[in-house]
């Protein structure tokens, strides 16, 4: 399926950051709580702001902390249902 537009790396990072924030808030977690789940607080903060380009290992850690699959971190907004946002999917299936 061809892309209708070519997103920039900045727009992709911004989108990822907004999505991470939404998933975190749906689980009633603070950015500071992410540190207790194995992520550096300041780095995670910059991740949500779209200021850093995470490695695959970092994405795995974020997914595990949010109890979602790595796929869920990139799933388009139109694919989300209230159930996938508000309740964890039984652990990180990565």
N, C-alpha and C positions, 0 to 999 in steps of 0.2 A: 504494500500500500504506500504510494508516494506521499511525502509530506507536503502540505500546502504552503508551509513557510519553514524557514530554517531558523530555529531558535538559537539565540546566542548562549554562550556558556553562562554569562551573567543572569540571563532570564531563567535558565534551567536551575541555577543555584538558588535564585530568589524563590522560584516555585517550590523547590524541595524544602527550603527553609519554612515557607508558609505552611506547607503540608505537615512538616514535623511539629510545628507549633500547634496545629490543630489536633494532631494525634496525641500530643502530650497533654494538652488542656482537656481533651475528652477523657483522659485517665486521671484527671485532677492532680497532675504532677506539676511541680515548679521546676524551673530550669535548675535550681540548686539541688533538687531531688535527683537529677540526672547524675550528679557527682557520686551519690551513694549507690548508683547502679553501674558504676564503672567508667563513667565518662568525665573528662575534665570539664568543670563548670564553664570556664571562660571559653574554651574551644566550642562547647555545645552552644553557648550563647551566640558565638560568631557563625556557627552552622545555621542556626535559625534565621540569622540576618542575611544569609546568603553570601557571606564574606570569605568562606573557605570552601575548597573543593575536597570533600572527604574521600578517603581511601575505601576500598571494598571492606577491609577489616573494620573500619570505623562504622560503615553502614550496617554491618552485621551486629556490632555492639549496640548501635542505636535501635535496631529492630528488636534485639533481645530485650533491651531495657523497656521498650514500649509494648512488648509482647505481641509483635506482629511479624510477618515475613518480610524479607528484604523487598520482595515484589510489592507489598503493600505500601512501601515508602514511595514507589513510583507510579502507582496505579492512578489513572486519570480521575479527576474529580467526578466525572459523570458516572463512573463505576461504583462509587461509594454509596452505601446505604446506611441508614442510622445504626443498624446493628453492627456493621464493621467498624464504625467509628467509636461507638460508646462502649463496646465490650471487647475485651481481648480475645484473640482467636486461639486460646489455649496454649499459648507459648509461641516462641519464634520458630516458625517452620521455614528454615532457610536451607 
